[in-house]
Amino acid sequence: MKNTKNIALIVAAGQGKRAGEGLPKQYRKIAGKTILAHAIDALLAHPEIDTVQVVIASGHEDLYKEAIGNRRLPAPVIGGVFRRDSVINGLIAAQNMGYRQVFIHDAARPFLPLSVIDRLLNALKDNKAAIPVLPVVDTLIDLKGAAVDRALFHRVQTPQAFDLETILAAHQAWSGSREPTDDAQVIRAYHQEVALVTGDKMLEKLTYPADFLAAETQMTEKMISVCGSGFDVHAFKSGDHIMLGGLKIPHNQGLAGHSDADVALHALTDALLGAIADGDIGTHFPPSDPRWKGADSTQFLEHAVSLVKKAGGIIDHVDVTVICEAPKIGPHRPAIRQHIASVVGLPEQRVSIKATTTEKLGFTGRGEGIAAQAVTSIRLPLILC
């Protein structure tokens, strides 16, 4: 906690059907990260925002959990029938946590410049409410075709900033015949002035499929390709099988190791960690820790994948080479490929599994153990590179 006085409230309880693809838009991904996660990270990046409270729809709990990963946030609040109901539920939760000022933000505006928050905070010094706006640049006409003075109008964006006690009271007092489309309408009806600050084009709302395509293109242009490599080796021991690529493969020997000694998954885990410069498998799962004795190495790979996603990365391709004289890898290649593809979230066409020998040379040639090396290509946001 940053221990200031500001909380951000993200209203993410809608269904977002106009966005297409059958998934609420806040849970769709752009550049490898959900819309909701983009919005959360943008808000938390500001030093004056303590935390983010998200309001979600009932039944979206699993989608929310997957979207935020291991971000440490208050438990989500369940929204109501209308947007205003959802906002009230979130405001009550924020008030119960002792916050004094609130930023109410729509999840569909994921790209939030910190300068907008700065301007809102400055406006709150002398006002109970402040909202970001942009001028209307197109010619406006009414339904009869008559020109309208565009200087009289602004385009309203979020986040909208408020004294928390005042905006909650305004919502609870609302008696309009129609549901408000934003919170500034509610506080004006409560006879409070609203300060206007300059918004930003980055805050355009994502609504239709074309909006998401444009946002994906924009974000992809701000990413750079990186690669990571990994290598692992384990000696043979007595046993009747080995674990390789997540599969149990019958063999006249086993592999020695603190976990299940899966050299393929260990090498690939290190390759992913290397691409984001986040240590190696021993850093995250030290062999001195008894929790990992005999552990399934698939969980190591899953952890590395989650760290890549947290960094905003997109895994494009993985390539694993197994080095041994025996057992034969060819018969098991399709199943290994399928398992790894499912864990890293790639189509099988982007997962390469190869095997080779060392022509009887070295420890693998003498049948003393198995080695594996892996290479992976990832796209990362430029800010992280």
PEHURA-V269608 format. One record per pair of residues at least 24 apart in sequence whose ideal C-beta (glycine too) atoms are under 6 Angstrom apart, sorted by the first residue. I is the first residue (numbers start at 1). J is the second residue. Records with the same first field share a line. If there is no record, write none. Layout:
I: J ; J
//
This chain:
1: 50
2: 50
4: 48 ; 50
5: 100 ; 101
6: 48 ; 49 ; 50 ; 101
7: 50 ; 51 ; 53 ; 94 ; 99 ; 102
8: 43 ; 49 ; 52 ; 103 ; 105
9: 53 ; 90 ; 102 ; 104
10: 39 ; 54 ; 105 ; 107
11: 55 ; 86 ; 106
12: 36 ; 54 ; 56 ; 107
13: 55 ; 56 ; 57 ; 79 ; 86
18: 207 ; 208
20: 209
25: 108
26: 107
27: 63 ; 67
30: 215 ; 216 ; 219
31: 219
32: 313 ; 314
33: 312
34: 67
35: 107 ; 110
36: 67 ; 107
37: 67
38: 110
39: 107 ; 110
42: 112
46: 114 ; 117
48: 121
53: 90 ; 93 ; 94
55: 79 ; 86 ; 90
69: 310
82: 179
84: 179
88: 171
91: 168
95: 164
99: 164
100: 164
101: 164
102: 162 ; 164
103: 159 ; 161
104: 160 ; 183
105: 158 ; 159
106: 158
108: 205 ; 206
109: 158 ; 203 ; 205
111: 202
113: 200 ; 202
116: 200
119: 197
120: 161 ; 197
123: 195 ; 197
124: 161
127: 195
128: 163 ; 166 ; 192
129: 162 ; 187 ; 192 ; 194
130: 161 ; 195 ; 197
131: 156 ; 160 ; 184 ; 194
132: 157 ; 197 ; 199
133: 196 ; 199
134: 199
156: 182
157: 199 ; 203
160: 184
222: 382
223: 379 ; 381
224: 382 ; 385
225: 379
226: 275 ; 378 ; 380
227: 377
228: 271 ; 272 ; 274 ; 275 ; 376
229: 271 ; 274 ; 375
230: 267 ; 270 ; 271 ; 374
231: 267 ; 373
232: 263 ; 266 ; 267 ; 372
233: 369 ; 371
234: 261 ; 263 ; 369
235: 369
236: 369
245: 336
246: 298 ; 339
247: 332 ; 335 ; 336
249: 327 ; 332
251: 327
258: 287 ; 293
259: 292 ; 295 ; 297
260: 296 ; 297
262: 297
263: 370 ; 372
264: 320 ; 322 ; 372
265: 297 ; 301
267: 372 ; 373 ; 374
268: 320 ; 374
269: 300 ; 301 ; 304
271: 374 ; 375 ; 376
272: 304 ; 308 ; 376
273: 304
275: 376 ; 378
276: 308 ; 311
278: 307
301: 343
302: 343
305: 344
311: 384
312: 381
313: 378 ; 380
314: 379
315: 344 ; 378
316: 377
317: 350 ; 377
318: 351 ; 376
319: 352 ; 375
320: 353 ; 374
321: 354 ; 373
322: 355 ; 372
323: 356 ; 364 ; 371
324: 364 ; 370
325: 357 ; 367
329: 355
//
